[in-house]
């Protein structure tokens, strides 16, 4: 198991983009990557929260660029890619973390607009970002991709609706993209965080005591491992438990 303690230098000099970094798992992943030496690009819709994450990243001696971005604003992604290309010419890591729970309901009761929005945020926008960032990841000496999945992607989850479908689609996309990228320097993997104390988890399980769950900071070292040059896995599905020993 590599050293995933803070300030381990595992990501020194690496440029990593994390979507949905304004709170929860994405925020903790960004801070852990910063502590491990990375420069961050952090996205989300809530600029005030992103600014607070930026402060935390500076506090560990790293740099971040804030990008206010709604996953469903498809035109924003090529603009962002162009800006990355002209400033850095490469992207060392892409973490597709932003996600929405949508509506927990029987299939027959799901509202069409919520179905479409959930699929857009959790799957289609990530495909579009993968497609758009692929050349920048290939331009990096060791491009690493972490696609954040969920246990809902596998098996049958009554009432998890479009969320479960979107994560199953994401897993299928990840396997195809990884197989297509065998001959590149990229490593593309899925990470299932497992139940983690965040706002999303609280809305799915309102009666649960969050103190019984790992915190986002507990699982964040898994991201550092998968984003490091030393990550050899490719086309794999990891759980945070596998990688952190939680
Ligand atoms: P949170 O709800 O705490 O955070 C979600 C993040 O996604 C926020 O930063 C939010 O930022 C961003 N986001 C949501 N919608 C959009 C959008 N339309 N455009 C841009 N950004 C958006 O969730 P978690 O931290 O729990 O979840 C992170 C990932 O982990 C998700 O993919 C989730 O499916 C997955 N996961 C979580 C588990 C858990 O137990 N917590 C278990 C399994 C998987 P903002 O609102 O500022 O846009």
Boltz pocket constraint, residues with backbone or C-beta under 6 A from the ligand:
constraints:
  - pocket:
      binder: B
      contacts: [[A, 19], [A, 20], [A, 21], [A, 22], [A, 23], [A, 24], [A, 25], [A, 26], [A, 43], [A, 44], [A, 45], [A, 46], [A, 47], [A, 49], [A, 69], [A, 70], [A, 71], [A, 72], [A, 96], [A, 97], [A, 98], [A, 99], [A, 100], [A, 121], [A, 148], [A, 149], [A, 150], [A, 151], [A, 192], [A, 193], [A, 194], [A, 195], [A, 196], [A, 197], [A, 198], [A, 199], [A, 200], [A, 201]]
      max_distance: 6.0
